[in-house]
Amino acid sequence: MTASCPMRLHNYPMDKQTCKLEFESFSYPITELSFKWRKESGNKEVVVSDELEIPQFILTEYSTSSELANFTTGSYSRLRVIFKFERSIGFFLIQTYIPAYLIVMLSWIAFWIHYTSTPARIGLGITTVLTMTTLTNSARASLPKVSYVKSIEWFLIMCFTYVFMSLVEFGCVSYEVKKKLRKGIQIPATNDQELQERDKQNITYISENETVFNNGQCKLRPLQFSLRNRRNEPPTPRMIKQRSFSQKEIEALEPAVDKYARVLFPVSFICLNITYWILTYNASRSN
């Protein structure tokens, strides 16, 4: 005898399923045929073998009942046995959860690779994204085809998002470094001789809080004085010397985006995982 069981897979793979098996006569009414449970082997209506093994499931409990089914053609005797199954998560830990965790943590190594090693960081980011995509596709291929999102799919989406954002983070690092290099290093220029030689050197002089021009000249804002300062001579505007970074200074730069990513990515991922497992466990208990 082969029986089917409809399942709700919202909490897959930590779901619990309840399956019903009913025996009923459709030809003989209750006046002619009545079903009753027969207790045997320790006063049990249903005997389950100790050697019973179901792939991915554990039989936690079962119960029996008898009832009268009423139809327009008459009343019929019915026997019902309810089996409760709990899915074993060991297979999914080995095949999906642990590899996904390792791939996500592998993508974080890029935060400690120097930003000048562009091929290494790009290669690591693309490799982890493709590996995570392959793992997601292989996991979804073995999942039941339903129209709603299952618990394990939410987990895979979260892991793929972190791997993808690790690759995007390098784009933010490149933008930050280019912005610093374009701005250069600003040093206060207090020596009049330096101001006179500004056209002879590859140095840009700007007035503080003013806009820098491409030709190295600066625009001075007229200063406003209160009545108390009108008798005094107006102070000369402070000039700032701006120069480009040297090769050693470029290599010594440490982007702030990498510093924040080294902390925010692991901490936020741990918090989201704690939330995920708590919600999944509570949903499993409620079933």
Backbone torsions as a table, in degrees:
resi	resn	phi	psi	omega
1	MET	NA	133.3	179.0
2	THR	-117.5	129.3	-178.8
3	ALA	-125.4	149.7	177.7
4	SER	-109.7	157.2	-178.2
5	CYS	-137.9	116.6	175.6
6	PRO	-69.7	138.5	-175.1
7	MET	-126.1	149.7	171.5
8	ARG	-106.5	118.5	-169.6
9	LEU	-111.1	24.8	178.9
10	HIS	-61.9	-35.1	-176.8
11	ASN	-101.4	19.1	-179.7
12	TYR	-63.0	130.9	13.3
13	PRO	-103.0	18.4	177.6
14	MET	-106.5	37.2	-176.6
15	ASP	-91.3	159.5	173.6
16	LYS	-123.0	135.2	-175.2
17	GLN	-119.0	144.8	177.1
18	THR	-118.6	118.8	-177.3
19	CYS	-116.0	137.0	-178.9
20	LYS	-111.9	137.7	175.7
21	LEU	-126.0	119.8	-174.1
22	GLU	-119.8	141.6	175.3
23	PHE	-120.3	127.4	-174.9
24	GLU	-151.3	146.3	176.2
25	SER	-94.5	128.5	179.0
26	PHE	-105.6	-1.9	-177.5
27	SER	-109.0	-32.6	-176.1
28	TYR	-116.1	123.9	177.9
29	PRO	-71.1	178.1	-175.7
30	ILE	-62.9	-25.3	-179.6
31	THR	-71.5	-19.6	-178.5
32	GLU	-109.7	-30.0	-176.9
33	LEU	-144.1	130.9	179.6
34	SER	-131.6	128.8	178.3
35	PHE	-94.0	138.9	174.6
36	LYS	-140.4	147.2	177.8
37	TRP	-75.1	137.3	178.6
38	ARG	-107.3	122.0	-176.0
39	LYS	-90.1	125.1	177.9
40	GLU	-143.4	168.5	175.2
41	SER	52.5	68.0	177.6
42	GLY	82.1	35.3	175.7
43	ASN	60.2	42.7	178.9
44	LYS	-119.3	136.7	177.6
45	GLU	-75.1	-35.2	-179.3
46	VAL	-123.1	130.0	179.8
47	VAL	-110.0	123.2	179.3
48	VAL	-106.3	130.4	-178.8
49	SER	-67.2	142.1	177.2
50	ASP	-69.0	-20.0	-179.8
51	GLU	-90.7	6.1	-179.0
52	LEU	-68.4	127.5	177.1
53	GLU	-133.8	126.5	178.9
54	ILE	-115.7	126.6	179.9
55	PRO	-58.6	128.5	175.5
56	GLN	71.1	-1.7	-176.9
57	PHE	-129.1	152.0	174.2
58	ILE	-124.9	125.7	177.7
59	LEU	-78.0	110.4	-175.5
60	THR	-87.7	-42.0	-179.8
61	GLU	-162.5	165.7	176.6
62	TYR	-151.6	156.2	-178.9
63	SER	-146.4	156.8	-178.4
64	THR	-124.2	157.8	177.3
65	SER	-160.3	161.0	176.5
66	SER	-131.7	144.4	-176.3
67	GLU	-152.4	172.6	179.5
68	LEU	-110.8	120.8	-179.8
69	ALA	-96.7	121.4	-177.7
70	ASN	-101.3	127.0	176.6
71	PHE	-129.4	174.7	179.5
72	THR	-67.4	-25.6	179.7
73	THR	-85.1	-8.6	180.0
74	GLY	142.1	-171.5	-179.9
75	SER	-107.6	139.8	-175.2
76	TYR	-131.9	148.3	179.9
77	SER	-80.7	142.1	-177.4
78	ARG	-139.9	136.9	173.5
79	LEU	-113.1	139.7	-177.2
80	ARG	-134.4	135.5	173.4
81	VAL	-126.4	132.4	-177.0
82	ILE	-112.6	122.9	177.2
83	PHE	-107.2	138.1	177.0
84	LYS	-116.8	123.8	-177.0
85	PHE	-116.1	148.7	174.2
86	GLU	-124.9	128.6	-175.5
87	ARG	-75.1	136.7	176.9
88	SER	-81.5	127.4	-173.7
89	ILE	-93.9	-2.7	-176.7
90	GLY	-58.5	-42.8	-180.0
91	PHE	-61.5	-41.5	-176.5
92	PHE	-74.5	-29.4	175.1
93	LEU	-63.5	-42.0	-176.9
94	ILE	-75.9	-39.4	-172.8
95	GLN	-88.2	-27.0	-172.0
96	THR	-126.6	-55.9	-170.1
97	TYR	-66.7	-52.9	-177.8
98	ILE	-63.7	-46.0	175.5
99	PRO	-60.0	-37.5	179.1
100	ALA	-65.2	-41.7	177.1
101	TYR	-60.7	-43.5	-178.6
102	LEU	-65.3	-38.8	179.6
103	ILE	-66.0	-42.1	179.3
104	VAL	-63.4	-45.7	179.3
105	MET	-66.5	-32.3	176.5
106	LEU	-64.7	-35.5	179.6
107	SER	-67.5	-23.1	180.0
108	TRP	-74.9	-15.5	178.9
109	ILE	-60.9	-27.9	-179.0
110	ALA	-61.5	-24.5	-179.3
111	PHE	-69.2	-21.3	179.2
112	TRP	-100.0	-4.0	175.1
113	ILE	-84.6	135.1	-176.9
114	HIS	-61.1	142.8	-174.6
115	TYR	-65.0	-20.4	177.5
116	THR	-72.9	-17.2	177.4
117	SER	-86.1	66.9	-176.4
118	THR	-61.3	-46.6	-180.0
119	PRO	-59.6	-37.9	-178.7
120	ALA	-66.3	-44.7	-177.9
121	ARG	-70.2	-42.3	178.8
122	ILE	-65.6	-42.6	179.3
123	GLY	-62.7	-43.2	178.8
124	LEU	-65.1	-42.0	-179.2
125	GLY	-64.8	-46.3	-179.7
126	ILE	-66.4	-38.1	179.6
127	THR	-63.0	-45.2	-180.0
128	THR	-66.9	-36.8	178.0
129	VAL	-64.8	-45.5	179.7
130	LEU	-66.5	-38.8	178.6
131	THR	-65.2	-41.2	177.8
132	MET	-66.3	-36.2	176.9
133	THR	-64.6	-43.0	178.1
134	THR	-63.1	-43.0	178.9
135	LEU	-63.1	-41.2	179.9
136	THR	-64.5	-43.9	-179.5
137	ASN	-65.4	-41.5	179.3
138	SER	-67.7	-35.6	178.5
139	ALA	-70.0	-41.4	-179.3
140	ARG	-71.0	-25.0	178.6
141	ALA	-66.1	-29.9	-179.8
142	SER	-93.8	-1.2	-179.0
143	LEU	-86.0	153.3	175.0
144	PRO	-62.6	143.6	-178.4
145	LYS	-85.9	101.2	177.6
146	VAL	-128.9	163.7	-174.4
147	SER	-84.5	-13.3	-178.4
148	TYR	-104.7	166.0	-178.0
149	VAL	-86.3	130.8	-179.0
150	LYS	-92.2	168.7	-176.5
151	SER	-62.1	-42.9	-178.9
152	ILE	-67.4	-29.2	177.6
153	GLU	-70.7	-36.2	174.1
154	TRP	-61.3	-39.3	178.8
155	PHE	-64.6	-44.1	-179.8
156	LEU	-66.5	-36.7	176.7
157	ILE	-63.5	-42.3	178.5
158	MET	-62.3	-45.1	-179.4
159	CYS	-65.4	-42.1	179.3
160	PHE	-64.4	-36.3	178.3
161	THR	-62.9	-42.6	-179.7
162	TYR	-68.1	-38.2	178.6
163	VAL	-66.5	-41.7	179.8
164	PHE	-67.0	-40.3	179.4
165	MET	-68.0	-26.8	174.5
166	SER	-64.3	-34.6	176.5
167	LEU	-73.8	-38.7	178.6
168	VAL	-66.4	-31.1	-179.4
169	GLU	-59.3	-33.6	179.1
170	PHE	-67.6	-32.2	174.2
171	GLY	-63.2	-38.8	176.3
172	CYS	-66.0	-37.2	177.5
173	VAL	-63.9	-44.4	179.7
174	SER	-62.2	-39.9	178.6
175	TYR	-65.1	-41.3	179.7
176	GLU	-64.6	-42.5	-179.3
177	VAL	-66.7	-42.8	179.2
178	LYS	-63.4	-36.2	178.6
179	LYS	-65.7	-40.7	178.5
180	LYS	-68.0	-41.2	-179.8
181	LEU	-66.2	-36.3	178.6
182	ARG	-68.6	-34.6	179.9
183	LYS	-74.4	-34.4	179.9
184	GLY	75.6	-169.9	179.9
185	ILE	-105.5	127.5	-178.9
186	GLN	-103.2	127.9	-179.5
187	ILE	-128.0	130.1	177.7
188	PRO	-60.0	130.7	179.4
189	ALA	-106.1	103.3	-177.8
190	THR	-104.5	-13.5	-178.1
191	ASN	-85.0	126.4	-179.6
192	ASP	-64.6	-30.1	179.7
193	GLN	-66.7	-35.5	177.1
194	GLU	-65.5	-37.5	179.5
195	LEU	-66.6	-34.0	-179.0
196	GLN	-74.1	-26.5	-177.2
197	GLU	-98.9	18.1	-175.4
198	ARG	-68.2	-25.6	179.6
199	ASP	-82.3	-15.3	-177.8
200	LYS	-89.1	-16.2	-175.7
201	GLN	-114.0	162.0	177.9
202	ASN	-86.6	60.3	-175.6
203	ILE	-131.4	141.0	177.7
204	THR	-103.6	131.0	178.0
205	TYR	-110.0	131.0	179.2
206	ILE	-131.0	154.2	173.8
207	SER	-83.8	144.4	-177.1
208	GLU	-61.3	134.6	-179.2
209	ASN	66.5	25.7	178.2
210	GLU	-123.3	172.5	-176.9
211	THR	-88.7	142.6	179.9
212	VAL	-90.5	134.4	177.6
213	PHE	-99.7	156.7	-176.9
214	ASN	-69.0	-27.1	-176.6
215	ASN	-86.0	6.6	176.4
216	GLY	87.0	-5.2	178.1
217	GLN	-83.5	167.0	-177.0
218	CYS	-130.8	154.7	179.1
219	LYS	-108.3	124.1	-176.7
220	LEU	-99.1	131.4	177.8
221	ARG	-86.7	131.2	176.0
222	PRO	-63.1	133.0	-178.3
223	LEU	-84.9	142.7	177.1
224	GLN	-105.1	138.3	-176.5
225	PHE	-124.5	151.2	175.5
226	SER	-82.3	176.6	-178.7
227	LEU	-62.5	-29.8	-178.3
228	ARG	-70.1	-29.5	-174.6
229	ASN	-98.7	2.1	-178.5
230	ARG	-67.3	-29.6	-179.8
231	ARG	-74.3	-23.9	-178.5
232	ASN	-84.8	155.9	177.5
233	GLU	-73.8	140.2	-179.5
234	PRO	-65.5	135.8	180.0
235	PRO	-69.7	147.7	177.3
236	THR	-72.3	140.4	-179.3
237	PRO	-63.7	140.6	179.9
238	ARG	-78.4	129.5	-179.4
239	MET	-98.7	151.2	-179.2
240	ILE	-123.9	130.2	178.5
241	LYS	-91.3	130.0	-178.1
242	GLN	-120.5	127.7	179.5
243	ARG	-133.8	163.1	-179.9
244	SER	-82.3	164.0	-179.9
245	PHE	-76.2	145.0	172.1
246	SER	-82.3	169.9	-178.3
247	GLN	-63.8	-40.0	178.2
248	LYS	-66.0	-38.3	178.5
249	GLU	-68.1	-35.0	176.8
250	ILE	-64.9	-43.0	179.1
251	GLU	-69.4	-26.3	-179.3
252	ALA	-84.9	-7.9	179.9
253	LEU	-64.5	139.0	176.3
254	GLU	-126.0	104.6	-175.7
255	PRO	-60.6	142.2	178.9
256	ALA	-69.8	-26.9	179.9
257	VAL	-62.3	-40.6	177.8
258	ASP	-64.9	-39.6	-179.7
259	LYS	-61.6	-46.0	179.9
260	TYR	-68.9	-38.0	-178.1
261	ALA	-65.4	-33.7	179.9
262	ARG	-62.5	-23.7	-179.4
263	VAL	-103.2	-45.8	-173.1
264	LEU	-68.0	-42.0	-177.2
265	PHE	-62.5	-53.8	179.9
266	PRO	-64.2	-41.8	-177.0
267	VAL	-65.2	-47.4	-179.9
268	SER	-65.4	-36.2	179.0
269	PHE	-66.6	-40.5	177.9
270	ILE	-64.3	-43.0	179.6
271	CYS	-63.4	-43.3	178.7
272	LEU	-65.5	-36.2	178.3
273	ASN	-69.1	-38.9	176.1
274	ILE	-61.3	-43.9	177.7
275	THR	-63.1	-42.1	-179.4
276	TYR	-61.0	-48.4	-176.9
277	TRP	-70.4	-32.6	176.7
278	ILE	-66.5	-46.4	179.3
279	LEU	-64.2	-40.2	179.9
280	THR	-66.8	-40.1	179.8
281	TYR	-67.3	-42.6	178.8
282	ASN	-64.5	-39.4	177.6
283	ALA	-66.1	-34.3	177.3
284	SER	-69.5	-37.2	179.1
285	ARG	-70.1	-35.0	-179.1
286	SER	-67.7	-24.6	178.1
287	ASN	-74.1	NA	NA
